[in-house]
Amino acid sequence: MQTVVLVDYGSGNVHSAHKALVRAAADTGLAVKIELTADPAQVAAADRLVLPGVGAFGACRTMLDAREGLVEALSEAVLEQKRPFLGICVGMQLLATRGLEHGETPGLGWIGGQVRSLNADGLKVPHMGWNSVDGGGHPLLPPDGDAYFVHSYRFDAADPQAVAATCTYGERFPAMVARDNIAGVQFHPEKSQAYGLRFLANFLEWSPS
């Protein structure tokens, strides 16, 4: 039985994400244990990792750093052991080199780029609601559909090839970034009903090369 760690560091709707992961595993008949923890030892031993995030970039990074040994355990599991990793919302944004929300805050730097405010061209911010996810080819993405977004900032990837899917709300922005065993989505799979459950099931079955 594989173990999936949902990193519970004080940010993010972890209980909704936990329920969605359990449902996705059940729907596909996978034998998966979903753990809610920020214990570095459990993080380092996980077969797959999910990092949620809700709120400001800097606050989420501060909470992540406050858990002694957590960033190091994540880096070991993801960068060295190449375990499949999924970042959700601010969990995706933290993959960037830096965030520019309320000043500059260093990110994890796993996918080069920066996080800046969304230019919604007069539309209401935060961007909140259902929108189409455009793109394809990445094994995590369902063929088509709408996902649920709640955000005011966007990921500017340094390498355009790191953008696996986009969405348009005033401007076109990355709905998903990915590199090797690392993926992040701006939308909330746990709130995206059938599309989100299919996405999470794909993550649980993902074997990145």
BALOBA-1460 file (C-alpha; in Angstrom, 3 decimals):
// residues 209
<rec num="1" residu="m" x="0.000" y="0.000" z="0.000"/>
<rec num="2" residu="q" x="1.433" y="3.357" z="-0.991"/>
<rec num="3" residu="t" x="1.423" y="6.307" z="1.397"/>
<rec num="4" residu="v" x="0.392" y="9.796" z="0.307"/>
<rec num="5" residu="v" x="1.292" y="12.616" z="2.675"/>
<rec num="6" residu="l" x="-0.900" y="15.695" z="2.616"/>
<rec num="7" residu="v" x="1.362" y="18.258" z="4.276"/>
<rec num="8" residu="d" x="-0.544" y="19.832" z="7.169"/>
<rec num="9" residu="y" x="1.604" y="22.862" z="8.052"/>
<rec num="10" residu="g" x="-1.229" y="25.211" z="9.040"/>
<rec num="11" residu="s" x="-2.281" y="26.510" z="5.633"/>
<rec num="12" residu="g" x="-4.817" y="25.117" z="3.261"/>
<rec num="13" residu="n" x="-8.143" y="23.353" z="3.339"/>
<rec num="14" residu="v" x="-6.511" y="20.059" z="4.255"/>
<rec num="15" residu="h" x="-9.677" y="18.270" z="5.337"/>
<rec num="16" residu="s" x="-11.449" y="18.872" z="2.010"/>
<rec num="17" residu="a" x="-8.303" y="17.814" z="0.166"/>
<rec num="18" residu="h" x="-8.046" y="14.709" z="2.353"/>
<rec num="19" residu="k" x="-11.635" y="13.706" z="1.608"/>
<rec num="20" residu="a" x="-11.111" y="14.265" z="-2.116"/>
<rec num="21" residu="l" x="-7.946" y="12.145" z="-2.173"/>
<rec num="22" residu="v" x="-9.693" y="9.333" z="-0.279"/>
<rec num="23" residu="r" x="-12.606" y="9.493" z="-2.740"/>
<rec num="24" residu="a" x="-10.271" y="9.513" z="-5.761"/>
<rec num="25" residu="a" x="-8.447" y="6.457" z="-4.424"/>
<rec num="26" residu="a" x="-11.734" y="4.637" z="-3.818"/>
<rec num="27" residu="d" x="-13.055" y="5.492" z="-7.277"/>
<rec num="28" residu="t" x="-10.009" y="3.922" z="-8.903"/>
<rec num="29" residu="g" x="-9.700" y="0.980" z="-6.521"/>
<rec num="30" residu="l" x="-6.223" y="1.994" z="-5.382"/>
<rec num="31" residu="a" x="-4.804" y="0.807" z="-2.065"/>
<rec num="32" residu="v" x="-3.625" y="4.146" z="-0.718"/>
<rec num="33" residu="k" x="-3.063" y="5.467" z="2.793"/>
<rec num="34" residu="i" x="-3.612" y="9.239" z="3.036"/>
<rec num="35" residu="e" x="-1.764" y="10.846" z="5.959"/>
<rec num="36" residu="l" x="-2.231" y="14.387" z="7.280"/>
<rec num="37" residu="t" x="1.094" y="15.383" z="8.816"/>
<rec num="38" residu="a" x="3.960" y="17.857" z="8.924"/>
<rec num="39" residu="d" x="6.320" y="15.392" z="10.593"/>
<rec num="40" residu="p" x="9.570" y="15.478" z="8.584"/>
<rec num="41" residu="a" x="10.160" y="11.749" z="9.056"/>
<rec num="42" residu="q" x="6.765" y="10.866" z="7.592"/>
<rec num="43" residu="v" x="7.222" y="13.381" z="4.790"/>
<rec num="44" residu="a" x="10.603" y="11.897" z="3.892"/>
<rec num="45" residu="a" x="9.148" y="8.380" z="3.824"/>
<rec num="46" residu="a" x="6.048" y="9.182" z="1.755"/>
<rec num="47" residu="d" x="5.490" y="7.641" z="-1.677"/>
<rec num="48" residu="r" x="3.693" y="10.790" z="-2.882"/>
<rec num="49" residu="l" x="3.316" y="14.294" z="-1.472"/>
<rec num="50" residu="v" x="0.646" y="16.979" z="-1.704"/>
<rec num="51" residu="l" x="1.307" y="20.547" z="-0.531"/>
<rec num="52" residu="p" x="-1.819" y="22.711" z="-0.189"/>
<rec num="53" residu="g" x="-1.836" y="26.441" z="0.470"/>
<rec num="54" residu="v" x="-4.435" y="29.145" z="1.070"/>
<rec num="55" residu="g" x="-3.691" y="32.794" z="1.803"/>
<rec num="56" residu="a" x="-0.672" y="34.996" z="1.192"/>
<rec num="57" residu="f" x="2.556" y="33.652" z="-0.301"/>
<rec num="58" residu="g" x="4.751" y="35.075" z="2.482"/>
<rec num="59" residu="a" x="2.537" y="33.777" z="5.281"/>
<rec num="60" residu="c" x="2.495" y="30.280" z="3.794"/>
<rec num="61" residu="r" x="6.278" y="30.271" z="3.397"/>
<rec num="62" residu="t" x="6.675" y="31.429" z="7.009"/>
<rec num="63" residu="m" x="4.427" y="28.616" z="8.266"/>
<rec num="64" residu="l" x="6.318" y="26.091" z="6.159"/>
<rec num="65" residu="d" x="9.677" y="27.271" z="7.529"/>
<rec num="66" residu="a" x="8.339" y="27.248" z="11.093"/>
<rec num="67" residu="r" x="8.091" y="23.435" z="11.016"/>
<rec num="68" residu="e" x="11.654" y="22.409" z="11.808"/>
<rec num="69" residu="g" x="13.122" y="20.116" z="9.179"/>
<rec num="70" residu="l" x="10.020" y="20.143" z="6.960"/>
<rec num="71" residu="v" x="11.460" y="21.982" z="3.941"/>
<rec num="72" residu="e" x="14.558" y="19.796" z="4.097"/>
<rec num="73" residu="a" x="12.423" y="16.630" z="4.213"/>
<rec num="74" residu="l" x="10.339" y="17.840" z="1.264"/>
<rec num="75" residu="s" x="13.462" y="18.649" z="-0.727"/>
<rec num="76" residu="e" x="14.947" y="15.245" z="0.004"/>
<rec num="77" residu="a" x="11.786" y="13.371" z="-0.999"/>
<rec num="78" residu="v" x="10.995" y="15.428" z="-4.090"/>
<rec num="79" residu="l" x="14.350" y="16.554" z="-5.482"/>
<rec num="80" residu="e" x="16.580" y="13.662" z="-4.427"/>
<rec num="81" residu="q" x="14.221" y="10.676" z="-4.233"/>
<rec num="82" residu="k" x="12.040" y="11.950" z="-7.115"/>
<rec num="83" residu="r" x="8.745" y="11.160" z="-5.387"/>
<rec num="84" residu="p" x="5.639" y="12.488" z="-7.206"/>
<rec num="85" residu="f" x="4.677" y="15.911" z="-5.812"/>
<rec num="86" residu="l" x="1.569" y="18.061" z="-6.227"/>
<rec num="87" residu="g" x="1.232" y="21.667" z="-5.076"/>
<rec num="88" residu="i" x="-2.260" y="23.164" z="-4.835"/>
<rec num="89" residu="c" x="-2.994" y="26.917" z="-5.152"/>
<rec num="90" residu="v" x="-0.368" y="28.678" z="-2.979"/>
<rec num="91" residu="g" x="1.277" y="25.260" z="-2.711"/>
<rec num="92" residu="m" x="1.873" y="25.607" z="-6.447"/>
<rec num="93" residu="q" x="3.023" y="29.211" z="-6.151"/>
<rec num="94" residu="l" x="5.621" y="28.244" z="-3.534"/>
<rec num="95" residu="l" x="7.396" y="26.258" z="-6.252"/>
<rec num="96" residu="a" x="8.546" y="29.562" z="-7.778"/>
<rec num="97" residu="t" x="11.838" y="31.327" z="-7.183"/>
<rec num="98" residu="r" x="10.121" y="34.213" z="-5.439"/>
<rec num="99" residu="g" x="6.736" y="35.698" z="-4.623"/>
<rec num="100" residu="l" x="5.930" y="39.401" z="-4.927"/>
<rec num="101" residu="e" x="2.872" y="39.522" z="-2.680"/>
<rec num="102" residu="h" x="3.300" y="42.214" z="0.027"/>
<rec num="103" residu="g" x="7.007" y="42.496" z="-0.747"/>
<rec num="104" residu="e" x="9.428" y="39.859" z="-1.972"/>
<rec num="105" residu="t" x="9.583" y="36.401" z="-0.400"/>
<rec num="106" residu="p" x="11.802" y="33.552" z="-1.578"/>
<rec num="107" residu="g" x="10.002" y="30.457" z="-2.797"/>
<rec num="108" residu="l" x="11.241" y="26.897" z="-2.922"/>
<rec num="109" residu="g" x="12.773" y="27.516" z="-6.351"/>
<rec num="110" residu="w" x="11.849" y="24.074" z="-7.716"/>
<rec num="111" residu="i" x="10.350" y="25.604" z="-10.882"/>
<rec num="112" residu="g" x="11.943" y="28.898" z="-11.914"/>
<rec num="113" residu="g" x="9.739" y="31.975" z="-12.006"/>
<rec num="114" residu="q" x="7.951" y="34.495" z="-9.874"/>
<rec num="115" residu="v" x="4.454" y="35.009" z="-8.500"/>
<rec num="116" residu="r" x="2.866" y="38.389" z="-9.218"/>
<rec num="117" residu="s" x="-0.580" y="39.938" z="-9.009"/>
<rec num="118" residu="l" x="-3.143" y="38.809" z="-11.565"/>
<rec num="119" residu="n" x="-3.989" y="41.447" z="-14.175"/>
<rec num="120" residu="a" x="-7.681" y="40.718" z="-14.580"/>
<rec num="121" residu="d" x="-8.280" y="43.615" z="-17.019"/>
<rec num="122" residu="g" x="-11.097" y="45.117" z="-14.965"/>
<rec num="123" residu="l" x="-12.644" y="41.828" z="-13.854"/>
<rec num="124" residu="k" x="-13.238" y="41.257" z="-10.164"/>
<rec num="125" residu="v" x="-10.241" y="40.043" z="-8.160"/>
<rec num="126" residu="p" x="-9.845" y="37.556" z="-6.600"/>
<rec num="127" residu="h" x="-10.620" y="35.305" z="-9.518"/>
<rec num="128" residu="m" x="-13.212" y="33.069" z="-7.923"/>
<rec num="129" residu="g" x="-15.265" y="30.428" z="-9.694"/>
<rec num="130" residu="w" x="-15.293" y="27.928" z="-12.533"/>
<rec num="131" residu="n" x="-13.119" y="28.326" z="-15.610"/>
<rec num="132" residu="s" x="-11.860" y="26.132" z="-18.422"/>
<rec num="133" residu="v" x="-8.437" y="24.540" z="-18.102"/>
<rec num="134" residu="d" x="-6.780" y="24.756" z="-21.509"/>
<rec num="135" residu="g" x="-3.962" y="22.473" z="-22.506"/>
<rec num="136" residu="g" x="-3.244" y="18.826" z="-22.615"/>
<rec num="137" residu="g" x="-0.622" y="16.239" z="-22.968"/>
<rec num="138" residu="h" x="0.373" y="16.046" z="-19.317"/>
<rec num="139" residu="p" x="-0.685" y="12.721" z="-17.771"/>
<rec num="140" residu="l" x="-2.314" y="14.407" z="-14.767"/>
<rec num="141" residu="l" x="-4.767" y="16.436" z="-16.837"/>
<rec num="142" residu="p" x="-8.204" y="15.084" z="-17.730"/>
<rec num="143" residu="p" x="-9.011" y="15.542" z="-21.453"/>
<rec num="144" residu="d" x="-11.095" y="18.673" z="-20.887"/>
<rec num="145" residu="g" x="-13.276" y="20.404" z="-18.350"/>
<rec num="146" residu="d" x="-13.667" y="23.246" z="-15.897"/>
<rec num="147" residu="a" x="-11.942" y="23.642" z="-12.551"/>
<rec num="148" residu="y" x="-12.592" y="25.846" z="-9.529"/>
<rec num="149" residu="f" x="-10.227" y="28.764" z="-8.902"/>
<rec num="150" residu="v" x="-9.756" y="31.162" z="-5.980"/>
<rec num="151" residu="h" x="-6.692" y="33.412" z="-6.337"/>
<rec num="152" residu="s" x="-5.401" y="36.947" z="-6.845"/>
<rec num="153" residu="y" x="-1.856" y="36.089" z="-7.942"/>
<rec num="154" residu="r" x="-0.331" y="34.162" z="-10.824"/>
<rec num="155" residu="f" x="2.799" y="32.140" z="-11.551"/>
<rec num="156" residu="d" x="5.129" y="33.594" z="-14.203"/>
<rec num="157" residu="a" x="7.267" y="30.629" z="-15.237"/>
<rec num="158" residu="a" x="10.796" y="31.392" z="-16.412"/>
<rec num="159" residu="d" x="10.595" y="28.476" z="-18.861"/>
<rec num="160" residu="p" x="7.418" y="28.434" z="-20.987"/>
<rec num="161" residu="q" x="7.763" y="24.659" z="-21.289"/>
<rec num="162" residu="a" x="7.048" y="24.402" z="-17.564"/>
<rec num="163" residu="v" x="3.475" y="25.585" z="-18.221"/>
<rec num="164" residu="a" x="1.366" y="22.455" z="-18.659"/>
<rec num="165" residu="a" x="-2.054" y="24.172" z="-18.860"/>
<rec num="166" residu="t" x="-3.506" y="27.666" z="-18.891"/>
<rec num="167" residu="c" x="-6.681" y="29.534" z="-17.994"/>
<rec num="168" residu="t" x="-7.924" y="32.946" z="-19.081"/>
<rec num="169" residu="y" x="-9.352" y="35.501" z="-16.676"/>
<rec num="170" residu="g" x="-8.533" y="38.974" z="-17.935"/>
<rec num="171" residu="e" x="-5.158" y="37.564" z="-18.971"/>
<rec num="172" residu="r" x="-3.926" y="34.082" z="-19.758"/>
<rec num="173" residu="f" x="-2.135" y="32.552" z="-16.777"/>
<rec num="174" residu="p" x="-0.740" y="29.119" z="-15.884"/>
<rec num="175" residu="a" x="-3.382" y="26.776" z="-14.487"/>
<rec num="176" residu="m" x="-0.709" y="24.124" z="-14.080"/>
<rec num="177" residu="v" x="3.083" y="24.027" z="-14.026"/>
<rec num="178" residu="a" x="5.153" y="20.873" z="-14.147"/>
<rec num="179" residu="r" x="8.704" y="19.595" z="-14.339"/>
<rec num="180" residu="d" x="9.730" y="15.949" z="-14.063"/>
<rec num="181" residu="n" x="8.072" y="14.551" z="-10.889"/>
<rec num="182" residu="i" x="6.845" y="17.986" z="-9.748"/>
<rec num="183" residu="a" x="3.435" y="19.444" z="-10.592"/>
<rec num="184" residu="g" x="1.413" y="22.349" z="-9.293"/>
<rec num="185" residu="v" x="-2.079" y="23.613" z="-10.054"/>
<rec num="186" residu="q" x="-3.582" y="27.034" z="-9.473"/>
<rec num="187" residu="f" x="-7.073" y="25.557" z="-9.239"/>
<rec num="188" residu="h" x="-8.463" y="23.522" z="-6.350"/>
<rec num="189" residu="p" x="-8.960" y="19.870" z="-7.370"/>
<rec num="190" residu="e" x="-10.758" y="19.195" z="-4.088"/>
<rec num="191" residu="k" x="-13.423" y="21.759" z="-5.081"/>
<rec num="192" residu="s" x="-13.577" y="20.845" z="-8.784"/>
<rec num="193" residu="q" x="-16.034" y="17.952" z="-8.540"/>
<rec num="194" residu="a" x="-15.670" y="15.274" z="-11.248"/>
<rec num="195" residu="y" x="-12.806" y="17.071" z="-13.003"/>
<rec num="196" residu="g" x="-10.879" y="17.424" z="-9.751"/>
<rec num="197" residu="l" x="-11.462" y="13.826" z="-8.686"/>
<rec num="198" residu="r" x="-10.205" y="12.596" z="-12.060"/>
<rec num="199" residu="f" x="-7.151" y="14.833" z="-11.719"/>
<rec num="200" residu="l" x="-6.377" y="13.498" z="-8.234"/>
<rec num="201" residu="a" x="-6.880" y="9.907" z="-9.382"/>
<rec num="202" residu="n" x="-4.396" y="10.574" z="-12.177"/>
<rec num="203" residu="f" x="-1.940" y="11.908" z="-9.595"/>
<rec num="204" residu="l" x="-2.305" y="8.785" z="-7.448"/>
<rec num="205" residu="e" x="-1.514" y="6.638" z="-10.508"/>
<rec num="206" residu="w" x="1.197" y="8.911" z="-11.930"/>
<rec num="207" residu="s" x="4.604" y="7.361" z="-12.596"/>
<rec num="208" residu="p" x="6.766" y="10.251" z="-13.839"/>
<rec num="209" residu="s" x="9.725" y="9.194" z="-15.936"/>
